[in-house]
Every structure is written in structure tokens, then in C-alpha cells.
Amino acid sequence: MLELRPITEGIGTEVLGIDVTEKISNTDFDRIYEAWIDTTILLIRGQDMTPDQHVDFTRRFGEVFSYTRSKFNEQERPEILVLSNITKNGKPIGSPYSGRVWHSDGAYLENPPAGSMLYAREVPPVGGDTWFGNMFGAYEALPEELKARIEDLKVVISRVRSRPYNYPDRPAPTEQERAEWVDVSHPMVRVHEVSGRKALNVGGNVPWRIEGMSEDESAPLITFLQEVAVLPRFTYRHRWQVGDIILWDNRSAMHRATPYDETGTRRLMHRTTITGARSVRPAA
């Protein structure tokens, strides 16, 4: 029997009593979908999915698409991004690390993805956890006068500017990358397309610039809001087990990865990404 259980008081829902490889009725799926929208992340443990089943289950939540690092896509199902430190024939089969600062995926795109589903196939004994933060909760906790101040502000997202913050070990952007990585602007207060709730949208650690403000005025405001966004009451640290699935709503959650022993242990994660358009429901 389907059971929905809060992960913490501030974020997330654990889904129990289902096998995602079996038929899930429309009634049960509607409850699961609504829990995802309301609480920003879903956790489903103890699953055993093939790549085909992973893509099929993801498609229940929205259109599946890929937008980055095609060289690490799963060979048989390129909709799946492989995150792994495992090598085969001397070459990495996936990206060994990414996203170790607070962020929302694809913030630099005009239309960032609606969400991602991460599935644990192999996990190290220690490390490799993932943090999640509830941006609904962060926004709703702000004083009313601060909400009014930021209501119509926009942040300028720059991939060029974020590179040294997000990946300090990587070289500076090339001239070609600088030309291709065009800045985009997004509302600081994001209205969720499905629920209509407002979420804080200020990124993780990069001091994004606010349109129409000087650097001296912009940086302290952004920094303050970023610190509020990751207060303990809004966050959850997930310690992965093999068979875990987490689906996060990129429109209302931030996340970040944590380090693990990349030389002495193995980690293999499969990730799918969805747009905002919910798929047509199959017959019950």
C-alpha cells in the first residue's frame, strides 16, 4: 500500500509501498506527483531499475531531455547521464564529480530544467552524500519587507563568472566559451509553474549580480539571501544506499554533492532530467 512520509519537517517526502518497475495507478501517481510539487524532493528506496525502466519512470513526471556533457551519457539510453569515478579501458565512464557547491541545475539556461531523478547503482561506504534545500521554505521565512524589496528583482547568471567558484581546479573559460556562455537573467523570486508558490532563486555561492544595482549594493543582498537559503531547517543531507531514487524539483530546490574517496572506492549514479511539461498519463 502506498505510504507518503515526511523526510524532515522542512523538506521532502519518502514514498513507501511501491515498485517503480511495476504499474502505478493514476490515483497513486497523482499523490506521488503532488507530494513532489509540495515538498520539493521525493525519496524512494530499495528499487532495482534497468536504464529503460529508469527513463520510463522519469517520463511519468515530464518530458525527458539531456542538456549537458553528452560524452558521459549512458550508451544504450543517452537520456541518462552517468556520474561515476569508474574507468573502463582506461577511460572514465562518467563524470567523477560535479556540483559540489549549492546550485540549481541549468541556471544559466533561458529555460532551466524542471527536475532531475538520480538513481544509486553503486555507492562508496563513506561520502558521496547529497544535500538538498527547500527554496519555498527559505522564501516564506523572509520578513515581509524583504519579500517586498526583492519581489521584482532579477539576478544575472553568468557561467563565466561562476567557473572559478564552482570549479576552481579547472582552467579559465576559453575565448570561445566566453563568447558562447551568454549571461541570462532570472527572477529572484520564482513563481512555481504548477503550484503558484514562490521560491527563493539566488543560486548557491556565486555572488550573482542584480540587475540595476551596483556591485556594492548587490553582493551583500545576494550573500545574505544565499545564507538564509541553506539554514539547517530548510536542508536535508541524504546518505545514499544502493537502490535509492531521489527526484528533486529544480524550480523549488537547490542541491550540492559532497566528496568521497575517488581512488579507493566506486560510485555509480544514473541521472535523468525533465522539462516542466508533465507527460500524458498512461491508462490506469
N, C-alpha and C positions, 0 to 999 in steps of 0.2 A: 504494500500500500504506500502511495506517495506521501512523504512527510517533508515539510519545509521547516528548517530550524535555523534561527539566527546564529551567525558565526560569532559576532560580538554585538554588543549593544549599539555600536556605531556604524557597522558596515557588514554587508554580506549575508548570504543565505546558503546553508548547506542543504542539498537535495538528497533525500534518502528514499530507498524503496523502489528505485528504477534501474533498469539496464538499458543504457543508451543505444545498444545494438538491437534491441527489440522494439516492437511497435509501442509508441507512446500515444495515448488517446489525445484528441484535440483538447478535451477538458483538462486533462493533467498538464498538457504542454502549455496551455494558456496560463495556468497557475505558475508554472516554472518561469515563463516569459515575463509575467508581471512582477515576480519576485526579483528577477534580474533588473528590470527597469527601476524598481523601487529601491533596491539595496545596493546596486552598482556592481556586485560580483556574485557569481554562483560557484559553489564548490560541489563536485560530485566525485566521490571516492570509489575505488575498487573496480574500475572499468577496464575492459580489455577490447580495444578498438583496433581494427585494421585501418590503414590510411583511407580506404574507400568509406568505411563507416564514420571515420572522423569528419571527412568532408560532408557526408550526408547529414550527420547530426548538426554540424555547424550551419548548414543551409536552412535548417528549420528557423534559425534566428535572423537570417538575412542573406543577401547575395554575397557569395564568396569571391574574393579577389586578392591579387598579390600586387604589392606596390614597391617592394624593395628587395635587394640582394638576391636576384634570381639565380646566381651561381650556387646558392645553398638551398634551393628548392628541392623537395623530395622528387626523385627521378620519375616514379610512376604516377604521382599525384603532385604536379607542380603548384597546386594551390597551397601546399603545406611547406612552410619554412622550417628548416631543420636548425635547431640550436644545440650544438654539441661540441665537445672537445675531442671526439673520437676521430682518428685518421684511418684512411683506407688507401692502400697502395701509396703511402707517403703523403697523401693529401687530406686536408680536413674535409669531413662530410657535412659540416655545418659551421655556423658561427660560434666560436667558443665562448664569447661573452658579448653582451650588449646591454644598454640601458641601465647602467649602474648608478644613475642619478635619477631623481624623481622627474617623471615626464608623462605626457600623454602621447600616444603613438601618432606619427604623421602630422604633428602640429604645424609643420612647415608647408603642408599641402593646402590648397584652396578648400578642399573638402576632405578633412581628415576621416579616417575610418571610424565606424560606429563602435566597433568592438573587436576583441580577439579571443580565441579559445586556445589555451595552452594545455597540452597533454603530456604527462610524465611517463616516459618509457624506461629510462634508467636514471637513477639519482645517486649522488655521492652520499656517503654516510654522514658527512658534516658539510654545511654551507650550501650555497646554491638556492637559498630561500628567496622568496619574492615578497616585497612589501606592497600593500595596496592602501590607497587613501580615498575617502569619500568626500568629493567636492560639493555635493549637495549639503552635507553637514557643515563643511567649512564655511560655505556662503551663509547658511542660515544662522550661524553663530555670530556673525558680524553685527556690530551696533548699527541701528537703523541709519544714523547719519553717515556712516561709512558706506553702507549699501547705496545710499542716495548719491554719494560722491563718485562712486565707480560705475554706476548704472549704465552710463552711455560711453564709457571709455573703451578704447581698443588698444591691444598690445601688438607690437610689431615683432613678428617671429623671424629671426634671421639664422639660417643654417650656418652661414659663415661665422657669425658671432658666437654661435653655440659650440662650434668644433672644439676650441681649447678647453671649454668647461666639461663637455660630455666625453671627449676622447683626448685627454692630454698627452697620451702616448703616440697619437697619430700625427702625421705631418700636417702642416698648414694647408688650407684649401689651395688647389691649383688655380691658375687664371681661368681655365675652362670651367671649373666648379664654381668659382665666384660669379662667372657670367650666367651659369645655369641655375644657381641657387638664388632665385629671386625672393626678396622679402615678401611676406604676406601679413595681413592684419586680421585679427580675430577679436570678437567682443571679450572683454574682461569678465563679463557676466554672461554665461551661456545659458540660453533657454533650451531645455531638452525638447527635442522634436516630438517625442511620444508623450511624455508626462506633463510637459509645460513647466516643470520645476526649474529653478535657477541654480546654477552651479558655478563655483569659482573657477576661472580659467586663466591662471597666471603662470603656468609652467612650473618647473622644478627648482633649478638652482641658477639658471642663467638670468642676469638682470635685464630682462626684456625692456625695450623702450616703449613708452606710452605715447601714442600719437598726440601731438600738440603740446607736449611737455618737454622741458629741458631735462638733461641727464640728471642734474642735481635734484630736481623735483621728482623725477620718475623713479630712480633707483630705490630710494627709501620706501616708497609706497609699495613697489613690487616686492621688495625683500620682506617687508612686514607681512604682506598677504601670503607669500610663499611659506613663511614660518607658521602662520596660522593654519595653513592647509595641511600640514603634516604633524599637528599636535596629536599626542597619543590617542585621544578619544575618537579621532577620525580614522585611525590607521589599524592595519592588521598585517602581521608577518606570517606568511604561510610556509610551513616546513613540509616540503614535498615528500610524498610517498609514491611508489610506482602505482600507476593506475589512476592517479588524481587527474581531474579535469578542473580547470578554472576558466570561466568566461567572465571577462571584465567589460564593462560599458565604458568605452573610451570618452564618451560625452560627459560622464559624471565621475570618473575615477582617474587617479594617477597611479603609477606603479614604479617600482625600481627593483632591479636584481641585486643580489649580494654575491660576493666572491666565493669560490670553492677551490679545492686543490686540482688544478687543471692538468698537472703532470702525473699525479699518483692515483687519481680516481676517474671514473667515467660518468658523464652526464649526457642524456639524450632526451630532448624535448621536441615535440612537434607543435607548431603553431599555425592556426588558420586565422584569417582576418575577414571581416564582413563590412559591407556598406550599411547604410541606415535603412534600406528598404527590406521589410520583413517579407520572407518568401510566402508564396501561396501555400496554404496549409493542405497537406495531403488528406485524403479521406480517412475518417476515424476507423 
